Amino acid sequence: MRPLLQRFQATFGTPDPDDIDGPDAIPYAVLRAALAARAGNWPEAVRRCPDSDLDLAETGVVHALAVGALRRLGEEDGRHTEFGTAALAIVLWAHLLDEDDPGDFRALLTERRGAPVPDELWEDARRHLLGRITDLLDALDVRAGRDVLAAWKTAWEAERATLALGLSAVGPDGLIPVSRAARQLLAHGQRQALLDAYTARHPDTATWSADSPAHRACADLIAQALAEQAQDRVRAQEWSEALADFRMAARLGHTLDSDQRTAVVRAGKNVGRSRTGRGYSPITRIQGLEQAHALMPDDDALAAELAAELVRQGRKVFHSDPRQSRDRFTRALLVSPGDHDARTGLDDHLRADLRRTVDGEQPRERIHEGRVRELLLRDPDCAPARRWLGDHYAEQAVAAASDGRTAAARSAVRDMLRYGGDGDPYEYDEEDIDDELVALLFHAALFAEAENPRTGLERRVDLLSTAVGVAGPAHGPVREELDRAVLDLAEHLEATASPSDVIRLFLRDLLRIGVSARFDRTVETAYLRRAEIREEKGDFGGARHDRACAARIGAGLPDQGLLFGPAPGSDSHDDSGQGALF
């Protein structure tokens, strides 16, 4: 190769060693790359060969290096995986076969033929050579299992189109970035190949998003491909598939243009339907209309169509699947807030729930108070709603009174009278309201239910005690009922609990000494039994104190105040509290 080097020196001179990027250095760089390739050192050839200003290099050297690179790729010993060599072949051949012929390749061929190359022969030969290179790269891609986004064929076509491939940018994923490969495929009508390759790389389409780092580089290109595919599917009357593509394109950041909006409306009107009517699918139709509505939420016609379909299906499963029916009506109201049919459907469900609740077939807690009151605004004569609200406020009145919230209890009684009574609640004065509250507490006490007898008896005592507090001394029957409830609880505690439990009930001063002989004997017995227990534990002071209390009760003294001082030797934290009362 020395004569060749001498020829270069005679023609171009000796390059300045300090100007390695200057134009004089390019011919030598290409020549040295060719020499390295001839010696079999292809990595060195790739490293030395520049990827720009190749028109400054000797055309014959560029051609020799390009031919060698192509032959290298065609070898069957596995070297076709050399990305750098592929990039070198693509760059050099794209330069040589450029339509503008910047390297004067045609002149080189003329010189070697000894005659000019006719225009028609030149163009045919050029197209033939481009096709052979394309076929070779495609075969190598197939052999290596590369998809179109990493294919050398794609890089070759992109280089011919844009002259953008750089030898320094070669990476492990392909000769050009994925985004550039996607743009090349989309621009040259290979949309399906692009979508197939991208889907194979990212099979979980639920993760496709313009904000995702994994999809950001190609989001706009894939979205464009999907939108174009969706329009093709609309033309083919593949409505569901078209809407799914439009929806995916929107997730990748695509904005519908006017033609695409028209396509979405057309798909929404026809999805789930067929020309004959036999292929009607309500599920497919609702899902498709939901996608169309999500794509165009400002389109009133689509919203109305979706709401109508939801109502239609809600009515269809009203009795067979109430939950789904209710969900359909609720969704219809969200889509079209003023839809009368959807509101009527929900009201019908609420009426049915109210009837079942009033009849004791389902728990009251499943119904929301606000919805019942709204129903009464639309249907003032709805008897189940009035009955439910009356019972609801009655329960609230009892609960508030039991918690000591008398004002809230009275307000709940007025609400009960407003919805469940026959008259105007404001015609009742405070004494009348209290009488109603006492009646509610009394009734609740009579029918108090609990998990076990003791809890039920305690609940009954608490309710009647609250009623007595509200009623005052004027309601003798309530007082008598409380006395009976306290006696029943005391006897139950005597049989099933500890003496201290009986004593604690006694110390609440709900039933005083001398009113009920049975109650007095029960409390006296409890003190005596606890005295025995304390003696067994060595608490002799506590035992004496309990016996003194028993004797005092047995004597029939009505006063349950500070009859005695603290028991000698008793614990100041005694659970009964009788140290403070006796």
VOFI-777055 format. One record per residue (C-alpha): residue in one letter; x, z, y. Coordinates in steps of 0.5 Angstrom, whole numbers, plus 500, padded with zeros to 3 digits. Last residue first. Layout:
BEGIN
{type:a&x:X&z:Z&y:Y}
...
***
This chain:
BEGIN
{type:f&x:358&z:707&y:509}
{type:l&x:358&z:700&y:513}
{type:a&x:365&z:699&y:515}
{type:g&x:368&z:702&y:508}
{type:q&x:362&z:698&y:505}
{type:g&x:366&z:691&y:506}
{type:s&x:365&z:689&y:499}
{type:d&x:372&z:686&y:498}
{type:d&x:376&z:692&y:500}
{type:h&x:381&z:690&y:505}
{type:s&x:382&z:697&y:507}
{type:d&x:383&z:699&y:500}
{type:s&x:380&z:706&y:498}
{type:g&x:384&z:712&y:498}
{type:p&x:378&z:716&y:501}
{type:a&x:372&z:712&y:502}
{type:p&x:371&z:710&y:509}
{type:g&x:366&z:714&y:513}
{type:f&x:359&z:715&y:511}
{type:l&x:352&z:713&y:513}
{type:l&x:355&z:708&y:518}
{type:g&x:349&z:703&y:518}
{type:q&x:344&z:702&y:512}
{type:d&x:339&z:707&y:514}
{type:p&x:333&z:706&y:509}
{type:l&x:335&z:713&y:505}
{type:g&x:331&z:713&y:499}
{type:a&x:335&z:718&y:495}
{type:g&x:337&z:713&y:490}
{type:i&x:341&z:709&y:496}
{type:r&x:344&z:716&y:498}
{type:a&x:346&z:717&y:491}
{type:a&x:349&z:710&y:489}
{type:c&x:353&z:711&y:496}
{type:a&x:356&z:717&y:494}
{type:r&x:357&z:715&y:487}
{type:d&x:361&z:709&y:490}
{type:h&x:365&z:713&y:495}
{type:r&x:367&z:718&y:489}
{type:a&x:369&z:711&y:485}
{type:g&x:373&z:709&y:491}
{type:g&x:377&z:716&y:491}
{type:f&x:378&z:716&y:484}
{type:d&x:382&z:709&y:483}
{type:g&x:385&z:710&y:477}
{type:k&x:383&z:703&y:474}
{type:e&x:378&z:706&y:469}
{type:e&x:375&z:710&y:475}
{type:r&x:374&z:704&y:479}
{type:i&x:370&z:701&y:473}
{type:e&x:366&z:707&y:473}
{type:a&x:365&z:707&y:480}
{type:r&x:363&z:699&y:480}
{type:r&x:358&z:701&y:475}
{type:l&x:355&z:707&y:479}
{type:y&x:355&z:702&y:485}
{type:a&x:351&z:696&y:481}
{type:t&x:346&z:701&y:478}
{type:e&x:344&z:703&y:485}
{type:v&x:344&z:696&y:488}
{type:t&x:339&z:694&y:482}
{type:r&x:335&z:701&y:483}
{type:d&x:334&z:699&y:490}
{type:f&x:332&z:692&y:489}
{type:r&x:327&z:695&y:484}
{type:a&x:324&z:700&y:489}
{type:s&x:323&z:694&y:494}
{type:v&x:322&z:696&y:501}
{type:g&x:326&z:703&y:501}
{type:i&x:333&z:700&y:502}
{type:r&x:333&z:694&y:507}
{type:l&x:333&z:687&y:504}
{type:l&x:337&z:682&y:508}
{type:d&x:342&z:687&y:510}
{type:r&x:348&z:683&y:508}
{type:l&x:351&z:689&y:505}
{type:f&x:346&z:688&y:499}
{type:l&x:349&z:681&y:497}
{type:r&x:356&z:684&y:497}
{type:i&x:353&z:690&y:493}
{type:v&x:350&z:685&y:488}
{type:d&x:357&z:681&y:487}
{type:s&x:361&z:687&y:487}
{type:p&x:357&z:689&y:481}
{type:s&x:360&z:683&y:477}
{type:a&x:356&z:677&y:475}
{type:t&x:351&z:675&y:470}
{type:a&x:345&z:680&y:469}
{type:e&x:346&z:684&y:475}
{type:l&x:347&z:677&y:479}
{type:h&x:341&z:675&y:477}
{type:e&x:337&z:681&y:479}
{type:a&x:340&z:681&y:486}
{type:l&x:338&z:674&y:486}
{type:d&x:331&z:675&y:484}
{type:l&x:331&z:681&y:489}
{type:v&x:333&z:677&y:495}
{type:a&x:328&z:671&y:493}
{type:r&x:322&z:676&y:493}
{type:d&x:324&z:679&y:500}
{type:l&x:325&z:672&y:503}
{type:e&x:318&z:670&y:500}
{type:e&x:315&z:677&y:504}
{type:r&x:319&z:675&y:510}
{type:v&x:316&z:668&y:510}
{type:p&x:309&z:671&y:509}
{type:g&x:310&z:675&y:515}
{type:h&x:311&z:670&y:520}
{type:a&x:310&z:674&y:527}
{type:p&x:317&z:678&y:526}
{type:g&x:321&z:672&y:528}
{type:a&x:320&z:665&y:526}
{type:v&x:327&z:662&y:527}
{type:g&x:331&z:668&y:524}
{type:v&x:326&z:669&y:518}
{type:a&x:327&z:661&y:517}
{type:t&x:334&z:662&y:516}
{type:s&x:334&z:668&y:511}
{type:l&x:329&z:663&y:507}
{type:l&x:334&z:658&y:507}
{type:d&x:340&z:662&y:505}
{type:v&x:336&z:666&y:500}
{type:r&x:334&z:659&y:497}
{type:r&x:341&z:657&y:497}
{type:e&x:343&z:663&y:493}
{type:l&x:338&z:662&y:488}
{type:g&x:340&z:655&y:487}
{type:t&x:347&z:657&y:487}
{type:r&x:346&z:662&y:482}
{type:p&x:341&z:658&y:477}
{type:n&x:347&z:652&y:476}
{type:e&x:348&z:645&y:479}
{type:a&x:343&z:646&y:485}
{type:e&x:336&z:645&y:487}
{type:a&x:332&z:648&y:492}
{type:f&x:324&z:647&y:492}
{type:l&x:321&z:653&y:494}
{type:a&x:327&z:654&y:499}
{type:a&x:326&z:647&y:502}
{type:h&x:319&z:648&y:503}
{type:f&x:320&z:655&y:507}
{type:l&x:325&z:651&y:511}
{type:l&x:321&z:645&y:513}
{type:a&x:315&z:650&y:515}
{type:v&x:320&z:654&y:519}
{type:l&x:322&z:648&y:523}
{type:e&x:315&z:646&y:524}
{type:d&x:313&z:653&y:526}
{type:d&x:319&z:652&y:531}
{type:i&x:317&z:646&y:534}
{type:d&x:310&z:649&y:535}
{type:e&x:313&z:655&y:539}
{type:e&x:317&z:650&y:543}
{type:d&x:311&z:646&y:545}
{type:y&x:308&z:640&y:541}
{type:e&x:305&z:634&y:545}
{type:y&x:312&z:631&y:546}
{type:p&x:312&z:630&y:539}
{type:d&x:306&z:625&y:540}
{type:g&x:302&z:625&y:534}
{type:d&x:301&z:623&y:527}
{type:g&x:308&z:625&y:524}
{type:g&x:313&z:621&y:520}
{type:y&x:317&z:617&y:526}
{type:r&x:316&z:621&y:532}
{type:l&x:314&z:628&y:528}
{type:m&x:321&z:627&y:524}
{type:d&x:324&z:626&y:531}
{type:r&x:321&z:632&y:534}
{type:v&x:324&z:636&y:528}
{type:a&x:331&z:633&y:529}
{type:s&x:331&z:635&y:536}
{type:r&x:329&z:642&y:534}
{type:a&x:335&z:642&y:528}
{type:a&x:340&z:640&y:534}
{type:a&x:338&z:646&y:538}
{type:t&x:338&z:651&y:533}
{type:r&x:345&z:649&y:530}
{type:g&x:346&z:655&y:526}
{type:d&x:349&z:651&y:520}
{type:s&x:342&z:652&y:516}
{type:a&x:338&z:650&y:522}
{type:a&x:342&z:644&y:522}
{type:a&x:341&z:642&y:515}
{type:v&x:334&z:644&y:515}
{type:a&x:333&z:639&y:521}
{type:q&x:337&z:634&y:518}
{type:e&x:333&z:634&y:512}
{type:a&x:327&z:633&y:516}
{type:y&x:330&z:628&y:520}
{type:h&x:331&z:624&y:513}
{type:d&x:324&z:625&y:511}
{type:g&x:321&z:622&y:517}
{type:l&x:325&z:616&y:517}
{type:w&x:324&z:615&y:510}
{type:r&x:316&z:615&y:511}
{type:r&x:317&z:611&y:518}
{type:a&x:321&z:606&y:514}
{type:p&x:316&z:606&y:508}
{type:a&x:310&z:605&y:513}
{type:c&x:312&z:599&y:516}
{type:d&x:308&z:598&y:522}
{type:p&x:313&z:598&y:528}
{type:d&x:316&z:591&y:525}
{type:r&x:321&z:589&y:529}
{type:l&x:323&z:595&y:532}
{type:l&x:322&z:599&y:526}
{type:l&x:327&z:595&y:522}
{type:e&x:332&z:597&y:528}
{type:r&x:330&z:604&y:526}
{type:v&x:331&z:603&y:519}
{type:r&x:338&z:600&y:520}
{type:g&x:340&z:606&y:524}
{type:e&x:339&z:611&y:519}
{type:h&x:343&z:607&y:514}
{type:i&x:340&z:607&y:507}
{type:r&x:344&z:609&y:500}
{type:e&x:344&z:616&y:502}
{type:r&x:337&z:616&y:500}
{type:p&x:338&z:615&y:493}
{type:q&x:334&z:611&y:488}
{type:e&x:328&z:611&y:484}
{type:g&x:325&z:617&y:488}
{type:d&x:319&z:613&y:490}
{type:v&x:321&z:614&y:497}
{type:t&x:327&z:611&y:495}
{type:r&x:325&z:605&y:492}
{type:r&x:320&z:603&y:497}
{type:l&x:326&z:604&y:502}
{type:d&x:330&z:599&y:498}
{type:a&x:325&z:594&y:498}
{type:r&x:324&z:594&y:505}
{type:l&x:331&z:594&y:506}
{type:h&x:331&z:587&y:502}
{type:d&x:326&z:584&y:506}
{type:d&x:329&z:586&y:512}
{type:l&x:335&z:582&y:510}
{type:g&x:331&z:576&y:508}
{type:t&x:328&z:576&y:515}
{type:r&x:334&z:577&y:519}
{type:a&x:337&z:571&y:515}
{type:d&x:331&z:567&y:516}
{type:h&x:331&z:568&y:524}
{type:d&x:338&z:566&y:525}
{type:g&x:340&z:568&y:531}
{type:p&x:347&z:571&y:529}
{type:s&x:349&z:564&y:526}
{type:v&x:355&z:565&y:522}
{type:l&x:355&z:572&y:522}
{type:l&x:347&z:572&y:520}
{type:a&x:349&z:567&y:514}
{type:r&x:354&z:572&y:512}
{type:t&x:349&z:578&y:512}
{type:f&x:344&z:574&y:508}
{type:r&x:349&z:571&y:503}
{type:d&x:351&z:578&y:502}
{type:r&x:344&z:581&y:501}
{type:s&x:343&z:576&y:496}
{type:q&x:349&z:577&y:492}
{type:r&x:347&z:585&y:492}
{type:p&x:340&z:583&y:490}
{type:d&x:342&z:579&y:484}
{type:s&x:336&z:577&y:480}
{type:h&x:331&z:579&y:485}
{type:f&x:333&z:575&y:491}
{type:v&x:337&z:570&y:487}
{type:k&x:334&z:564&y:490}
{type:r&x:332&z:567&y:497}
{type:g&x:340&z:568&y:498}
{type:q&x:341&z:561&y:496}
{type:r&x:337&z:558&y:501}
{type:v&x:339&z:563&y:506}
{type:l&x:346&z:561&y:505}
{type:e&x:345&z:554&y:505}
{type:a&x:341&z:555&y:512}
{type:a&x:347&z:559&y:515}
{type:l&x:352&z:553&y:512}
{type:e&x:348&z:548&y:516}
{type:a&x:347&z:552&y:522}
{type:a&x:354&z:553&y:523}
{type:l&x:356&z:546&y:521}
{type:a&x:351&z:544&y:527}
{type:d&x:353&z:549&y:532}
{type:d&x:361&z:546&y:531}
{type:d&x:365&z:551&y:535}
{type:p&x:368&z:554&y:528}
{type:m&x:371&z:547&y:526}
{type:l&x:376&z:548&y:521}
{type:a&x:373&z:555&y:519}
{type:h&x:366&z:552&y:519}
{type:a&x:368&z:546&y:514}
{type:q&x:372&z:551&y:510}
{type:e&x:365&z:555&y:509}
{type:l&x:361&z:549&y:508}
{type:g&x:366&z:547&y:502}
{type:q&x:365&z:554&y:499}
{type:i&x:357&z:554&y:500}
{type:r&x:357&z:547&y:497}
{type:t&x:361&z:548&y:491}
{type:i&x:357&z:554&y:490}
{type:p&x:350&z:551&y:491}
{type:s&x:352&z:545&y:486}
{type:y&x:348&z:539&y:487}
{type:g&x:350&z:534&y:482}
{type:r&x:343&z:531&y:480}
{type:g&x:341&z:529&y:487}
{type:t&x:342&z:522&y:486}
{type:r&x:347&z:521&y:492}
{type:s&x:351&z:527&y:490}
{type:r&x:351&z:534&y:494}
{type:g&x:356&z:539&y:493}
{type:v&x:360&z:537&y:500}
{type:n&x:356&z:532&y:503}
{type:k&x:354&z:534&y:510}
{type:g&x:361&z:538&y:510}
{type:a&x:365&z:532&y:508}
{type:r&x:362&z:528&y:514}
{type:v&x:363&z:534&y:519}
{type:v&x:370&z:534&y:517}
{type:a&x:371&z:526&y:517}
{type:t&x:369&z:527&y:524}
{type:r&x:374&z:532&y:526}
{type:q&x:379&z:528&y:523}
{type:d&x:377&z:522&y:527}
{type:s&x:377&z:526&y:534}
{type:d&x:384&z:530&y:532}
{type:l&x:385&z:536&y:528}
{type:t&x:390&z:541&y:530}
{type:h&x:395&z:542&y:524}
{type:g&x:399&z:549&y:524}
{type:l&x:400&z:549&y:517}
{type:r&x:394&z:553&y:516}
{type:a&x:390&z:547&y:519}
{type:a&x:393&z:543&y:514}
{type:m&x:391&z:547&y:508}
{type:r&x:384&z:547&y:511}
{type:f&x:384&z:539&y:512}
{type:d&x:387&z:539&y:504}
{type:a&x:381&z:543&y:502}
{type:l&x:376&z:539&y:506}
{type:a&x:378&z:533&y:503}
{type:e&x:378&z:536&y:496}
{type:s&x:371&z:538&y:497}
{type:w&x:369&z:532&y:499}
{type:e&x:372&z:527&y:495}
{type:q&x:367&z:521&y:498}
{type:a&x:373&z:516&y:497}
{type:r&x:373&z:515&y:504}
{type:v&x:373&z:523&y:505}
{type:r&x:379&z:523&y:500}
{type:d&x:383&z:518&y:504}
{type:q&x:382&z:522&y:510}
{type:a&x:384&z:528&y:507}
{type:q&x:391&z:525&y:505}
{type:e&x:392&z:523&y:512}
{type:a&x:391&z:531&y:514}
{type:l&x:395&z:533&y:508}
{type:a&x:401&z:528&y:510}
{type:q&x:400&z:531&y:517}
{type:a&x:401&z:538&y:515}
{type:i&x:407&z:537&y:510}
{type:l&x:410&z:534&y:516}
{type:d&x:408&z:540&y:521}
{type:a&x:410&z:545&y:516}
{type:c&x:417&z:542&y:514}
{type:a&x:422&z:547&y:517}
{type:r&x:417&z:553&y:517}
{type:h&x:415&z:553&y:510}
{type:a&x:420&z:558&y:507}
{type:p&x:420&z:562&y:514}
{type:s&x:413&z:563&y:513}
{type:d&x:409&z:562&y:520}
{type:a&x:407&z:555&y:519}
{type:s&x:403&z:558&y:512}
{type:w&x:403&z:556&y:505}
{type:t&x:403&z:562&y:501}
{type:a&x:397&z:561&y:498}
{type:t&x:400&z:554&y:495}
{type:d&x:403&z:558&y:490}
{type:p&x:407&z:552&y:487}
{type:h&x:412&z:551&y:492}
{type:r&x:418&z:546&y:490}
{type:a&x:413&z:543&y:485}
{type:t&x:408&z:542&y:491}
{type:y&x:413&z:539&y:496}
{type:a&x:415&z:534&y:490}
{type:d&x:408&z:532&y:489}
{type:l&x:407&z:532&y:497}
{type:l&x:413&z:528&y:498}
{type:a&x:411&z:523&y:493}
{type:q&x:404&z:522&y:495}
{type:r&x:406&z:521&y:502}
{type:q&x:411&z:515&y:501}
{type:g&x:409&z:511&y:506}
{type:h&x:415&z:510&y:510}
{type:a&x:414&z:515&y:515}
{type:l&x:412&z:520&y:511}
{type:l&x:418&z:519&y:506}
{type:q&x:423&z:519&y:512}
{type:r&x:420&z:525&y:515}
{type:a&x:420&z:529&y:509}
{type:a&x:428&z:527&y:508}
{type:r&x:429&z:529&y:515}
{type:s&x:426&z:536&y:514}
{type:v&x:429&z:537&y:507}
{type:p&x:436&z:536&y:510}
{type:i&x:440&z:530&y:508}
{type:l&x:445&z:529&y:502}
{type:g&x:441&z:534&y:498}
{type:d&x:440&z:542&y:496}
{type:p&x:448&z:543&y:495}
{type:g&x:450&z:541&y:502}
{type:v&x:453&z:535&y:505}
{type:a&x:453&z:536&y:513}
{type:s&x:460&z:534&y:514}
{type:l&x:459&z:527&y:511}
{type:g&x:454&z:526&y:516}
{type:l&x:447&z:522&y:515}
{type:a&x:444&z:519&y:521}
{type:l&x:444&z:512&y:521}
{type:t&x:437&z:512&y:523}
{type:a&x:433&z:507&y:518}
{type:r&x:439&z:505&y:514}
{type:e&x:441&z:513&y:513}
{type:a&x:434&z:515&y:511}
{type:e&x:433&z:510&y:506}
{type:w&x:440&z:512&y:503}
{type:a&x:438&z:519&y:504}
{type:t&x:432&z:518&y:500}
{type:k&x:435&z:514&y:494}
{type:w&x:440&z:520&y:494}
{type:a&x:434&z:524&y:492}
{type:a&x:434&z:531&y:495}
{type:l&x:426&z:531&y:497}
{type:v&x:425&z:525&y:492}
{type:d&x:426&z:530&y:486}
{type:r&x:433&z:530&y:483}
{type:g&x:433&z:530&y:475}
{type:a&x:440&z:528&y:475}
{type:r&x:439&z:522&y:471}
{type:v&x:433&z:520&y:475}
{type:d&x:437&z:521&y:481}
{type:l&x:442&z:517&y:478}
{type:a&x:437&z:511&y:477}
{type:d&x:435&z:512&y:484}
{type:l&x:442&z:511&y:487}
{type:l&x:443&z:505&y:483}
{type:d&x:436&z:502&y:484}
{type:t&x:437&z:503&y:492}
{type:i&x:444&z:500&y:491}
{type:r&x:442&z:494&y:488}
{type:g&x:436&z:493&y:493}
{type:l&x:441&z:493&y:499}
{type:l&x:445&z:488&y:495}
{type:h&x:439&z:483&y:494}
{type:r&x:437&z:484&y:501}
{type:r&x:444&z:482&y:504}
{type:a&x:445&z:476&y:499}
{type:d&x:438&z:474&y:501}
{type:e&x:439&z:475&y:509}
{type:w&x:446&z:472&y:508}
{type:l&x:444&z:466&y:504}
{type:e&x:438&z:464&y:509}
{type:d&x:443&z:465&y:515}
{type:p&x:449&z:460&y:512}
{type:v&x:455&z:464&y:510}
{type:p&x:461&z:460&y:514}
{type:a&x:467&z:457&y:509}
{type:g&x:473&z:460&y:507}
{type:r&x:470&z:464&y:502}
{type:r&x:474&z:470&y:504}
{type:e&x:474&z:469&y:511}
{type:t&x:467&z:468&y:511}
{type:l&x:466&z:474&y:507}
{type:l&x:470&z:478&y:513}
{type:a&x:466&z:475&y:518}
{type:r&x:459&z:477&y:515}
{type:f&x:462&z:484&y:515}
{type:d&x:463&z:484&y:522}
{type:g&x:463&z:492&y:523}
{type:p&x:457&z:492&y:527}
{type:d&x:453&z:488&y:523}
{type:d&x:447&z:488&y:527}
{type:e&x:443&z:488&y:521}
{type:d&x:447&z:494&y:518}
{type:l&x:450&z:492&y:511}
{type:l&x:457&z:494&y:512}
{type:h&x:455&z:501&y:516}
{type:a&x:449&z:502&y:511}
{type:w&x:454&z:501&y:505}
{type:l&x:459&z:506&y:508}
{type:v&x:455&z:511&y:510}
{type:i&x:451&z:511&y:503}
{type:a&x:458&z:510&y:499}
{type:l&x:461&z:516&y:503}
{type:a&x:455&z:521&y:502}
{type:a&x:455&z:519&y:494}
{type:t&x:462&z:521&y:494}
{type:g&x:461&z:528&y:497}
{type:f&x:455&z:529&y:493}
{type:e&x:459&z:529&y:487}
{type:t&x:454&z:529&y:481}
{type:h&x:455&z:522&y:479}
{type:r&x:461&z:525&y:476}
{type:g&x:458&z:526&y:470}
{type:d&x:462&z:521&y:465}
{type:e&x:458&z:515&y:466}
{type:e&x:461&z:512&y:472}
{type:g&x:456&z:509&y:477}
{type:l&x:458&z:514&y:482}
{type:r&x:465&z:512&y:482}
{type:r&x:463&z:504&y:482}
{type:l&x:459&z:506&y:489}
{type:a&x:465&z:510&y:492}
{type:g&x:470&z:504&y:490}
{type:v&x:466&z:499&y:493}
{type:a&x:465&z:503&y:499}
{type:l&x:473&z:504&y:500}
{type:a&x:474&z:497&y:499}
{type:h&x:469&z:495&y:504}
{type:v&x:471&z:500&y:509}
{type:v&x:479&z:497&y:508}
{type:g&x:476&z:490&y:509}
{type:t&x:473&z:492&y:515}
{type:e&x:479&z:495&y:518}
{type:a&x:476&z:501&y:522}
{type:l&x:474&z:501&y:529}
{type:d&x:467&z:499&y:527}
{type:l&x:467&z:505&y:523}
{type:d&x:466&z:509&y:530}
{type:s&x:462&z:515&y:526}
{type:d&x:462&z:518&y:519}
{type:p&x:470&z:519&y:519}
{type:c&x:474&z:518&y:512}
{type:r&x:479&z:524&y:511}
{type:r&x:475&z:529&y:507}
{type:v&x:471&z:524&y:503}
{type:a&x:477&z:521&y:501}
{type:e&x:480&z:528&y:499}
{type:p&x:474&z:530&y:495}
{type:w&x:475&z:523&y:492}
{type:n&x:482&z:524&y:489}
{type:g&x:483&z:518&y:484}
{type:a&x:489&z:515&y:487}
{type:r&x:485&z:509&y:490}
{type:a&x:480&z:514&y:493}
{type:a&x:486&z:517&y:496}
{type:l&x:489&z:511&y:499}
{type:a&x:482&z:509&y:501}
{type:a&x:481&z:515&y:505}
{type:r&x:488&z:514&y:508}
{type:l&x:486&z:507&y:510}
{type:v&x:479&z:510&y:513}
{type:a&x:483&z:516&y:517}
{type:y&x:488&z:510&y:519}
{type:p&x:483&z:506&y:522}
{type:i&x:480&z:512&y:526}
{type:a&x:486&z:515&y:529}
{type:d&x:487&z:509&y:534}
{type:p&x:480&z:511&y:537}
{type:g&x:481&z:518&y:538}
{type:d&x:480&z:524&y:534}
{type:i&x:487&z:526&y:532}
{type:d&x:490&z:525&y:539}
{type:d&x:496&z:530&y:538}
{type:p&x:499&z:526&y:533}
{type:d&x:498&z:519&y:537}
{type:p&x:497&z:513&y:533}
{type:t&x:502&z:508&y:531}
{type:g&x:500&z:501&y:534}
{type:f&x:494&z:498&y:532}
{type:t&x:496&z:491&y:530}
{type:a&x:503&z:492&y:528}
{type:q&x:502&z:499&y:525}
{type:f&x:496&z:497&y:521}
{type:r&x:500&z:491&y:518}
{type:q&x:506&z:496&y:516}
{type:l&x:500&z:501&y:513}
{type:l&x:498&z:495&y:509}
{type:p&x:505&z:493&y:507}
{type:r&x:506&z:500&y:505}
{type:m&x:500&z:500&y:500}
***
